[in-house]
Amino acid sequence: MQKTLKQLFGARMAELRRARGMSQEDLADLLGVSVETVSHIERGIHGPRFDLLEGIARTLGVEPRELFEFR
């Protein structure tokens, strides 16, 4: 089964977060969102708004386009 864009994005976000030694709670606190929001994005349930996407990239220290570099 083909993964959706939201699932691919979420997996990439989780990969980058873990590579920086951050928990979902750490990321949520830095972004000012709930842990549930981070969890839903990482599981591909929801996609982030553009302003949140920019915050995710900034917090993880990557360019926004790098969040879409799927393996």
PDB file with SEQRES, HELIX, SHEET and CRYST1 records, atoms N, CA, C and O in Angstrom:
SEQRES   1 A   71  MET GLN LYS THR LEU LYS GLN LEU PHE GLY ALA ARG MET          
SEQRES   2 A   71  ALA GLU LEU ARG ARG ALA ARG GLY MET SER GLN GLU ASP          
SEQRES   3 A   71  LEU ALA ASP LEU LEU GLY VAL SER VAL GLU THR VAL SER          
SEQRES   4 A   71  HIS ILE GLU ARG GLY ILE HIS GLY PRO ARG PHE ASP LEU          
SEQRES   5 A   71  LEU GLU GLY ILE ALA ARG THR LEU GLY VAL GLU PRO ARG          
SEQRES   6 A   71  GLU LEU PHE GLU PHE ARG                                      
HELIX    1 AA1 LEU A    5  ALA A   19  1                                  15    
HELIX    2 AA2 GLN A   24  LEU A   31  1                                   8    
HELIX    3 AA3 VAL A   35  GLU A   42  1                                   8    
HELIX    4 AA4 PHE A   50  LEU A   60  1                                  11    
HELIX    5 AA5 PRO A   64  PHE A   68  5                                   5    
CRYST1    1.000    1.000    1.000  90.00  90.00  90.00 P 1           1          
ATOM      1  N   MET A   1       0.829  -1.189   0.000  1.00  0.00           N  
ATOM      2  CA  MET A   1       0.000   0.000   0.000  1.00  0.00           C  
ATOM      3  C   MET A   1       0.871   1.250   0.000  1.00  0.00           C  
ATOM      4  O   MET A   1       1.821   1.358   0.776  1.00  0.00           O  
ATOM      5  N   GLN A   2       0.540   2.185  -0.873  1.00  0.00           N  
ATOM      6  CA  GLN A   2       1.282   3.438  -1.001  1.00  0.00           C  
ATOM      7  C   GLN A   2       1.027   4.331   0.210  1.00  0.00           C  
ATOM      8  O   GLN A   2      -0.117   4.511   0.626  1.00  0.00           O  
ATOM      9  N   LYS A   3       2.087   4.883   0.767  1.00  0.00           N  
ATOM     10  CA  LYS A   3       1.932   5.823   1.881  1.00  0.00           C  
ATOM     11  C   LYS A   3       1.474   7.174   1.353  1.00  0.00           C  
ATOM     12  O   LYS A   3       1.831   7.583   0.248  1.00  0.00           O  
ATOM     13  N   THR A   4       0.675   7.857   2.166  1.00  0.00           N  
ATOM     14  CA  THR A   4       0.206   9.192   1.792  1.00  0.00           C  
ATOM     15  C   THR A   4       1.298  10.220   2.060  1.00  0.00           C  
ATOM     16  O   THR A   4       2.267   9.942   2.766  1.00  0.00           O  
ATOM     17  N   LEU A   5       1.132  11.400   1.494  1.00  0.00           N  
ATOM     18  CA  LEU A   5       2.077  12.482   1.733  1.00  0.00           C  
ATOM     19  C   LEU A   5       2.149  12.809   3.223  1.00  0.00           C  
ATOM     20  O   LEU A   5       3.230  13.060   3.755  1.00  0.00           O  
ATOM     21  N   LYS A   6       0.993  12.804   3.897  1.00  0.00           N  
ATOM     22  CA  LYS A   6       0.994  13.086   5.342  1.00  0.00           C  
ATOM     23  C   LYS A   6       1.781  12.025   6.099  1.00  0.00           C  
ATOM     24  O   LYS A   6       2.490  12.355   7.050  1.00  0.00           O  
ATOM     25  N   GLN A   7       1.675  10.767   5.707  1.00  0.00           N  
ATOM     26  CA  GLN A   7       2.422   9.701   6.379  1.00  0.00           C  
ATOM     27  C   GLN A   7       3.921   9.832   6.113  1.00  0.00           C  
ATOM     28  O   GLN A   7       4.731   9.664   7.024  1.00  0.00           O  
ATOM     29  N   LEU A   8       4.285  10.128   4.881  1.00  0.00           N  
ATOM     30  CA  LEU A   8       5.701  10.308   4.548  1.00  0.00           C  
ATOM     31  C   LEU A   8       6.294  11.502   5.293  1.00  0.00           C  
ATOM     32  O   LEU A   8       7.400  11.425   5.827  1.00  0.00           O  
ATOM     33  N   PHE A   9       5.546  12.603   5.323  1.00  0.00           N  
ATOM     34  CA  PHE A   9       5.993  13.801   6.037  1.00  0.00           C  
ATOM     35  C   PHE A   9       6.176  13.495   7.521  1.00  0.00           C  
ATOM     36  O   PHE A   9       7.194  13.846   8.117  1.00  0.00           O  
ATOM     37  N   GLY A  10       5.181  12.839   8.108  1.00  0.00           N  
ATOM     38  CA  GLY A  10       5.236  12.517   9.533  1.00  0.00           C  
ATOM     39  C   GLY A  10       6.421  11.640   9.889  1.00  0.00           C  
ATOM     40  O   GLY A  10       7.084  11.858  10.903  1.00  0.00           O  
ATOM     41  N   ALA A  11       6.687  10.647   9.051  1.00  0.00           N  
ATOM     42  CA  ALA A  11       7.823   9.753   9.294  1.00  0.00           C  
ATOM     43  C   ALA A  11       9.138  10.527   9.202  1.00  0.00           C  
ATOM     44  O   ALA A  11      10.053  10.290   9.991  1.00  0.00           O  
ATOM     45  N   ARG A  12       9.236  11.449   8.245  1.00  0.00           N  
ATOM     46  CA  ARG A  12      10.450  12.257   8.088  1.00  0.00           C  
ATOM     47  C   ARG A  12      10.637  13.179   9.288  1.00  0.00           C  
ATOM     48  O   ARG A  12      11.749  13.337   9.794  1.00  0.00           O  
ATOM     49  N   MET A  13       9.533  13.791   9.743  1.00  0.00           N  
ATOM     50  CA  MET A  13       9.606  14.663  10.908  1.00  0.00           C  
ATOM     51  C   MET A  13      10.072  13.879  12.135  1.00  0.00           C  
ATOM     52  O   MET A  13      10.917  14.357  12.892  1.00  0.00           O  
ATOM     53  N   ALA A  14       9.533  12.692  12.333  1.00  0.00           N  
ATOM     54  CA  ALA A  14       9.922  11.858  13.473  1.00  0.00           C  
ATOM     55  C   ALA A  14      11.389  11.470  13.374  1.00  0.00           C  
ATOM     56  O   ALA A  14      12.106  11.467  14.375  1.00  0.00           O  
ATOM     57  N   GLU A  15      11.835  11.140  12.159  1.00  0.00           N  
ATOM     58  CA  GLU A  15      13.242  10.772  11.946  1.00  0.00           C  
ATOM     59  C   GLU A  15      14.169  11.927  12.332  1.00  0.00           C  
ATOM     60  O   GLU A  15      15.160  11.725  13.034  1.00  0.00           O  
ATOM     61  N   LEU A  16      13.848  13.123  11.877  1.00  0.00           N  
ATOM     62  CA  LEU A  16      14.674  14.293  12.187  1.00  0.00           C  
ATOM     63  C   LEU A  16      14.632  14.621  13.681  1.00  0.00           C  
ATOM     64  O   LEU A  16      15.649  14.985  14.271  1.00  0.00           O  
ATOM     65  N   ARG A  17      13.467  14.492  14.279  1.00  0.00           N  
ATOM     66  CA  ARG A  17      13.320  14.762  15.719  1.00  0.00           C  
ATOM     67  C   ARG A  17      14.176  13.793  16.529  1.00  0.00           C  
ATOM     68  O   ARG A  17      14.915  14.208  17.421  1.00  0.00           O  
ATOM     69  N   ARG A  18      14.074  12.500  16.216  1.00  0.00           N  
ATOM     70  CA  ARG A  18      14.856  11.488  16.950  1.00  0.00           C  
ATOM     71  C   ARG A  18      16.355  11.691  16.743  1.00  0.00           C  
ATOM     72  O   ARG A  18      17.139  11.496  17.671  1.00  0.00           O  
ATOM     73  N   ALA A  19      16.758  12.079  15.540  1.00  0.00           N  
ATOM     74  CA  ALA A  19      18.183  12.305  15.247  1.00  0.00           C  
ATOM     75  C   ALA A  19      18.760  13.425  16.106  1.00  0.00           C  
ATOM     76  O   ALA A  19      19.966  13.483  16.342  1.00  0.00           O  
ATOM     77  N   ARG A  20      17.890  14.305  16.567  1.00  0.00           N  
ATOM     78  CA  ARG A  20      18.329  15.399  17.434  1.00  0.00           C  
ATOM     79  C   ARG A  20      18.125  15.090  18.908  1.00  0.00           C  
ATOM     80  O   ARG A  20      18.299  15.961  19.760  1.00  0.00           O  
ATOM     81  N   GLY A  21      17.758  13.859  19.207  1.00  0.00           N  
ATOM     82  CA  GLY A  21      17.596  13.426  20.591  1.00  0.00           C  
ATOM     83  C   GLY A  21      16.414  14.063  21.291  1.00  0.00           C  
ATOM     84  O   GLY A  21      16.410  14.203  22.514  1.00  0.00           O  
ATOM     85  N   MET A  22      15.421  14.443  20.527  1.00  0.00           N  
ATOM     86  CA  MET A  22      14.249  15.114  21.101  1.00  0.00           C  
ATOM     87  C   MET A  22      13.095  14.141  21.234  1.00  0.00           C  
ATOM     88  O   MET A  22      12.914  13.257  20.396  1.00  0.00           O  
ATOM     89  N   SER A  23      12.315  14.308  22.290  1.00  0.00           N  
ATOM     90  CA  SER A  23      11.079  13.555  22.447  1.00  0.00           C  
ATOM     91  C   SER A  23       9.945  14.337  21.765  1.00  0.00           C  
ATOM     92  O   SER A  23      10.107  15.503  21.407  1.00  0.00           O  
ATOM     93  N   GLN A  24       8.815  13.679  21.596  1.00  0.00           N  
ATOM     94  CA  GLN A  24       7.651  14.393  21.073  1.00  0.00           C  
ATOM     95  C   GLN A  24       7.281  15.542  22.003  1.00  0.00           C  
ATOM     96  O   GLN A  24       6.889  16.617  21.549  1.00  0.00           O  
ATOM     97  N   GLU A  25       7.408  15.309  23.304  1.00  0.00           N  
ATOM     98  CA  GLU A  25       7.098  16.358  24.284  1.00  0.00           C  
ATOM     99  C   GLU A  25       8.044  17.548  24.133  1.00  0.00           C  
ATOM    100  O   GLU A  25       7.611  18.699  24.188  1.00  0.00           O  
ATOM    101  N   ASP A  26       9.336  17.271  23.941  1.00  0.00           N  
ATOM    102  CA  ASP A  26      10.312  18.353  23.737  1.00  0.00           C  
ATOM    103  C   ASP A  26       9.906  19.214  22.537  1.00  0.00           C  
ATOM    104  O   ASP A  26       9.858  20.441  22.620  1.00  0.00           O  
ATOM    105  N   LEU A  27       9.617  18.542  21.427  1.00  0.00           N  
ATOM    106  CA  LEU A  27       9.265  19.263  20.209  1.00  0.00           C  
ATOM    107  C   LEU A  27       7.971  20.046  20.404  1.00  0.00           C  
ATOM    108  O   LEU A  27       7.877  21.206  20.002  1.00  0.00           O  
ATOM    109  N   ALA A  28       6.985  19.420  21.015  1.00  0.00           N  
ATOM    110  CA  ALA A  28       5.708  20.097  21.259  1.00  0.00           C  
ATOM    111  C   ALA A  28       5.911  21.362  22.102  1.00  0.00           C  
ATOM    112  O   ALA A  28       5.345  22.411  21.793  1.00  0.00           O  
ATOM    113  N   ASP A  29       6.712  21.263  23.157  1.00  0.00           N  
ATOM    114  CA  ASP A  29       6.979  22.422  24.024  1.00  0.00           C  
ATOM    115  C   ASP A  29       7.634  23.561  23.238  1.00  0.00           C  
ATOM    116  O   ASP A  29       7.254  24.722  23.383  1.00  0.00           O  
ATOM    117  N   LEU A  30       8.604  23.224  22.419  1.00  0.00           N  
ATOM    118  CA  LEU A  30       9.316  24.240  21.636  1.00  0.00           C  
ATOM    119  C   LEU A  30       8.414  24.883  20.584  1.00  0.00           C  
ATOM    120  O   LEU A  30       8.578  26.055  20.247  1.00  0.00           O  
ATOM    121  N   LEU A  31       7.471  24.111  20.076  1.00  0.00           N  
ATOM    122  CA  LEU A  31       6.559  24.630  19.050  1.00  0.00           C  
ATOM    123  C   LEU A  31       5.324  25.302  19.640  1.00  0.00           C  
ATOM    124  O   LEU A  31       4.602  26.010  18.937  1.00  0.00           O  
ATOM    125  N   GLY A  32       5.083  25.081  20.929  1.00  0.00           N  
ATOM    126  CA  GLY A  32       3.903  25.652  21.556  1.00  0.00           C  
ATOM    127  C   GLY A  32       2.610  24.949  21.151  1.00  0.00           C  
ATOM    128  O   GLY A  32       1.550  25.569  21.063  1.00  0.00           O  
ATOM    129  N   VAL A  33       2.719  23.635  20.904  1.00  0.00           N  
ATOM    130  CA  VAL A  33       1.548  22.824  20.562  1.00  0.00           C  
ATOM    131  C   VAL A  33       1.472  21.648  21.525  1.00  0.00           C  
ATOM    132  O   VAL A  33       2.380  21.438  22.330  1.00  0.00           O  
ATOM    133  N   SER A  34       0.406  20.892  21.443  1.00  0.00           N  
ATOM    134  CA  SER A  34       0.262  19.731  22.320  1.00  0.00           C  
ATOM    135  C   SER A  34       1.069  18.543  21.793  1.00  0.00           C  
ATOM    136  O   SER A  34       1.393  18.466  20.608  1.00  0.00           O  
ATOM    137  N   VAL A  35       1.379  17.633  22.695  1.00  0.00           N  
ATOM    138  CA  VAL A  35       2.052  16.390  22.292  1.00  0.00           C  
ATOM    139  C   VAL A  35       1.152  15.632  21.319  1.00  0.00           C  
ATOM    140  O   VAL A  35       1.639  14.986  20.391  1.00  0.00           O  
ATOM    141  N   GLU A  36      -0.153  15.712  21.530  1.00  0.00           N  
ATOM    142  CA  GLU A  36      -1.105  15.055  20.636  1.00  0.00           C  
ATOM    143  C   GLU A  36      -0.976  15.580  19.206  1.00  0.00           C  
ATOM    144  O   GLU A  36      -1.065  14.807  18.252  1.00  0.00           O  
ATOM    145  N   THR A  37      -0.766  16.887  19.051  1.00  0.00           N  
ATOM    146  CA  THR A  37      -0.579  17.469  17.727  1.00  0.00           C  
ATOM    147  C   THR A  37       0.650  16.881  17.056  1.00  0.00           C  
ATOM    148  O   THR A  37       0.586  16.472  15.896  1.00  0.00           O  
ATOM    149  N   VAL A  38       1.768  16.833  17.769  1.00  0.00           N  
ATOM    150  CA  VAL A  38       3.000  16.262  17.221  1.00  0.00           C  
ATOM    151  C   VAL A  38       2.773  14.791  16.864  1.00  0.00           C  
ATOM    152  O   VAL A  38       3.180  14.344  15.792  1.00  0.00           O  
ATOM    153  N   SER A  39       2.141  14.055  17.738  1.00  0.00           N  
ATOM    154  CA  SER A  39       1.863  12.642  17.502  1.00  0.00           C  
ATOM    155  C   SER A  39       0.995  12.447  16.261  1.00  0.00           C  
ATOM    156  O   SER A  39       1.267  11.570  15.441  1.00  0.00           O  
ATOM    157  N   HIS A  40      -0.043  13.258  16.125  1.00  0.00           N  
ATOM    158  CA  HIS A  40      -0.939  13.136  14.973  1.00  0.00           C  
ATOM    159  C   HIS A  40      -0.203  13.439  13.667  1.00  0.00           C  
ATOM    160  O   HIS A  40      -0.436  12.776  12.656  1.00  0.00           O  
ATOM    161  N   ILE A  41       0.671  14.425  13.685  1.00  0.00           N  
ATOM    162  CA  ILE A  41       1.445  14.740  12.487  1.00  0.00           C  
ATOM    163  C   ILE A  41       2.391  13.583  12.163  1.00  0.00           C  
ATOM    164  O   ILE A  41       2.468  13.152  11.012  1.00  0.00           O  
ATOM    165  N   GLU A  42       3.100  13.086  13.157  1.00  0.00           N  
ATOM    166  CA  GLU A  42       4.067  12.011  12.919  1.00  0.00           C  
ATOM    167  C   GLU A  42       3.397  10.719  12.464  1.00  0.00           C  
ATOM    168  O   GLU A  42       4.015   9.933  11.746  1.00  0.00           O  
ATOM    169  N   ARG A  43       2.159  10.482  12.860  1.00  0.00           N  
ATOM    170  CA  ARG A  43       1.447   9.277  12.435  1.00  0.00           C  
ATOM    171  C   ARG A  43       0.679   9.480  11.131  1.00  0.00           C  
ATOM    172  O   ARG A  43       0.019   8.563  10.641  1.00  0.00           O  
ATOM    173  N   GLY A  44       0.771  10.688  10.572  1.00  0.00           N  
ATOM    174  CA  GLY A  44       0.117  10.947   9.295  1.00  0.00           C  
ATOM    175  C   GLY A  44      -1.380  11.139   9.395  1.00  0.00           C  
ATOM    176  O   GLY A  44      -2.089  11.030   8.395  1.00  0.00           O  
ATOM    177  N   ILE A  45      -1.869  11.424  10.589  1.00  0.00           N  
ATOM    178  CA  ILE A  45      -3.298  11.667  10.771  1.00  0.00           C  
ATOM    179  C   ILE A  45      -3.651  13.075  10.294  1.00  0.00           C  
ATOM    180  O   ILE A  45      -4.671  13.282   9.638  1.00  0.00           O  
ATOM    181  N   HIS A  46      -2.802  14.029  10.629  1.00  0.00           N  
ATOM    182  CA  HIS A  46      -2.989  15.422  10.221  1.00  0.00           C  
ATOM    183  C   HIS A  46      -1.691  15.937   9.619  1.00  0.00           C  
ATOM    184  O   HIS A  46      -0.605  15.461   9.950  1.00  0.00           O  
ATOM    185  N   GLY A  47      -1.817  16.906   8.739  1.00  0.00           N  
ATOM    186  CA  GLY A  47      -0.654  17.620   8.231  1.00  0.00           C  
ATOM    187  C   GLY A  47      -0.561  18.960   8.942  1.00  0.00           C  
ATOM    188  O   GLY A  47      -1.572  19.466   9.428  1.00  0.00           O  
ATOM    189  N   PRO A  48       0.632  19.547   9.014  1.00  0.00           N  
ATOM    190  CA  PRO A  48       0.785  20.819   9.712  1.00  0.00           C  
ATOM    191  C   PRO A  48       0.324  22.000   8.860  1.00  0.00           C  
ATOM    192  O   PRO A  48       0.383  21.949   7.632  1.00  0.00           O  
ATOM    193  N   ARG A  49      -0.134  23.060   9.518  1.00  0.00           N  
ATOM    194  CA  ARG A  49      -0.399  24.328   8.846  1.00  0.00           C  
ATOM    195  C   ARG A  49       0.949  24.880   8.372  1.00  0.00           C  
ATOM    196  O   ARG A  49       2.001  24.457   8.853  1.00  0.00           O  
ATOM    197  N   PHE A  50       0.914  25.823   7.432  1.00  0.00           N  
ATOM    198  CA  PHE A  50       2.161  26.379   6.924  1.00  0.00           C  
ATOM    199  C   PHE A  50       2.985  27.052   8.012  1.00  0.00           C  
ATOM    200  O   PHE A  50       4.207  26.908   8.032  1.00  0.00           O  
ATOM    201  N   ASP A  51       2.344  27.783   8.914  1.00  0.00           N  
ATOM    202  CA  ASP A  51       3.112  28.455   9.965  1.00  0.00           C  
ATOM    203  C   ASP A  51       3.743  27.434  10.907  1.00  0.00           C  
ATOM    204  O   ASP A  51       4.855  27.646  11.391  1.00  0.00           O  
ATOM    205  N   LEU A  52       3.050  26.335  11.169  1.00  0.00           N  
ATOM    206  CA  LEU A  52       3.623  25.291  12.011  1.00  0.00           C  
ATOM    207  C   LEU A  52       4.742  24.566  11.275  1.00  0.00           C  
ATOM    208  O   LEU A  52       5.748  24.196  11.881  1.00  0.00           O  
ATOM    209  N   LEU A  53       4.574  24.363   9.982  1.00  0.00           N  
ATOM    210  CA  LEU A  53       5.617  23.719   9.177  1.00  0.00           C  
ATOM    211  C   LEU A  53       6.911  24.529   9.254  1.00  0.00           C  
ATOM    212  O   LEU A  53       7.995  23.963   9.395  1.00  0.00           O  
ATOM    213  N   GLU A  54       6.795  25.849   9.163  1.00  0.00           N  
ATOM    214  CA  GLU A  54       7.976  26.710   9.289  1.00  0.00           C  
ATOM    215  C   GLU A  54       8.609  26.574  10.663  1.00  0.00           C  
ATOM    216  O   GLU A  54       9.833  26.536  10.782  1.00  0.00           O  
ATOM    217  N   GLY A  55       7.789  26.501  11.696  1.00  0.00           N  
ATOM    218  CA  GLY A  55       8.300  26.323  13.053  1.00  0.00           C  
ATOM    219  C   GLY A  55       8.981  24.982  13.241  1.00  0.00           C  
ATOM    220  O   GLY A  55      10.011  24.896  13.909  1.00  0.00           O  
ATOM    221  N   ILE A  56       8.418  23.942  12.662  1.00  0.00           N  
ATOM    222  CA  ILE A  56       9.022  22.604  12.747  1.00  0.00           C  
ATOM    223  C   ILE A  56      10.408  22.636  12.116  1.00  0.00           C  
ATOM    224  O   ILE A  56      11.378  22.163  12.709  1.00  0.00           O  
ATOM    225  N   ALA A  57      10.497  23.197  10.910  1.00  0.00           N  
ATOM    226  CA  ALA A  57      11.792  23.275  10.221  1.00  0.00           C  
ATOM    227  C   ALA A  57      12.801  24.061  11.043  1.00  0.00           C  
ATOM    228  O   ALA A  57      13.937  23.622  11.225  1.00  0.00           O  
ATOM    229  N   ARG A  58      12.396  25.204  11.532  1.00  0.00           N  
ATOM    230  CA  ARG A  58      13.304  26.060  12.327  1.00  0.00           C  
ATOM    231  C   ARG A  58      13.762  25.324  13.588  1.00  0.00           C  
ATOM    232  O   ARG A  58      14.946  25.346  13.924  1.00  0.00           O  
ATOM    233  N   THR A  59      12.833  24.678  14.282  1.00  0.00           N  
ATOM    234  CA  THR A  59      13.149  23.983  15.531  1.00  0.00           C  
ATOM    235  C   THR A  59      14.068  22.795  15.299  1.00  0.00           C  
ATOM    236  O   THR A  59      14.942  22.506  16.116  1.00  0.00           O  
ATOM    237  N   LEU A  60      13.866  22.107  14.175  1.00  0.00           N  
ATOM    238  CA  LEU A  60      14.713  20.946  13.863  1.00  0.00           C  
ATOM    239  C   LEU A  60      15.999  21.342  13.140  1.00  0.00           C  
ATOM    240  O   LEU A  60      16.845  20.489  12.870  1.00  0.00           O  
ATOM    241  N   GLY A  61      16.151  22.629  12.825  1.00  0.00           N  
ATOM    242  CA  GLY A  61      17.377  23.127  12.201  1.00  0.00           C  
ATOM    243  C   GLY A  61      17.548  22.709  10.760  1.00  0.00           C  
ATOM    244  O   GLY A  61      18.663  22.454  10.306  1.00  0.00           O  
ATOM    245  N   VAL A  62      16.427  22.636  10.031  1.00  0.00           N  
ATOM    246  CA  VAL A  62      16.483  22.266   8.611  1.00  0.00           C  
ATOM    247  C   VAL A  62      15.705  23.287   7.789  1.00  0.00           C  
ATOM    248  O   VAL A  62      14.906  24.054   8.326  1.00  0.00           O  
ATOM    249  N   GLU A  63      15.947  23.285   6.494  1.00  0.00           N  
ATOM    250  CA  GLU A  63      15.140  24.079   5.578  1.00  0.00           C  
ATOM    251  C   GLU A  63      13.797  23.370   5.412  1.00  0.00           C  
ATOM    252  O   GLU A  63      13.752  22.141   5.457  1.00  0.00           O  
ATOM    253  N   PRO A  64      12.712  24.103   5.221  1.00  0.00           N  
ATOM    254  CA  PRO A  64      11.404  23.457   5.062  1.00  0.00           C  
ATOM    255  C   PRO A  64      11.397  22.348   4.001  1.00  0.00           C  
ATOM    256  O   PRO A  64      10.748  21.319   4.190  1.00  0.00           O  
ATOM    257  N   ARG A  65      12.101  22.547   2.906  1.00  0.00           N  
ATOM    258  CA  ARG A  65      12.123  21.533   1.839  1.00  0.00           C  
ATOM    259  C   ARG A  65      12.700  20.202   2.325  1.00  0.00           C  
ATOM    260  O   ARG A  65      12.335  19.142   1.818  1.00  0.00           O  
ATOM    261  N   GLU A  66      13.606  20.262   3.313  1.00  0.00           N  
ATOM    262  CA  GLU A  66      14.221  19.031   3.822  1.00  0.00           C  
ATOM    263  C   GLU A  66      13.215  18.147   4.550  1.00  0.00           C  
ATOM    264  O   GLU A  66      13.442  16.947   4.699  1.00  0.00           O  
ATOM    265  N   LEU A  67      12.115  18.725   5.004  1.00  0.00           N  
ATOM    266  CA  LEU A  67      11.074  17.924   5.644  1.00  0.00           C  
ATOM    267  C   LEU A  67      10.357  17.045   4.633  1.00  0.00           C  
ATOM    268  O   LEU A  67       9.649  16.110   5.005  1.00  0.00           O  
ATOM    269  N   PHE A  68      10.544  17.352   3.333  1.00  0.00           N  
ATOM    270  CA  PHE A  68       9.896  16.605   2.264  1.00  0.00           C  
ATOM    271  C   PHE A  68      10.875  15.718   1.498  1.00  0.00           C  
ATOM    272  O   PHE A  68      10.537  15.209   0.430  1.00  0.00           O  
ATOM    273  N   GLU A  69      12.081  15.528   2.029  1.00  0.00           N  
ATOM    274  CA  GLU A  69      13.070  14.654   1.407  1.00  0.00           C  
ATOM    275  C   GLU A  69      12.909  13.255   1.964  1.00  0.00           C  
ATOM    276  O   GLU A  69      13.546  12.877   2.947  1.00  0.00           O  
ATOM    277  N   PHE A  70      12.037  12.489   1.308  1.00  0.00           N  
ATOM    278  CA  PHE A  70      11.717  11.148   1.786  1.00  0.00           C  
ATOM    279  C   PHE A  70      12.681  10.125   1.204  1.00  0.00           C  
ATOM    280  O   PHE A  70      13.160  10.270   0.079  1.00  0.00           O  
ATOM    281  N   ARG A  71      12.955   9.105   1.977  1.00  0.00           N  
ATOM    282  CA  ARG A  71      13.853   8.036   1.527  1.00  0.00           C  
ATOM    283  C   ARG A  71      13.055   6.932   0.894  1.00  0.00           C  
ATOM    284  O   ARG A  71      13.624   5.936   0.448  1.00  0.00           O  
TER     285      ARG A  71                                                      
END                                                                             
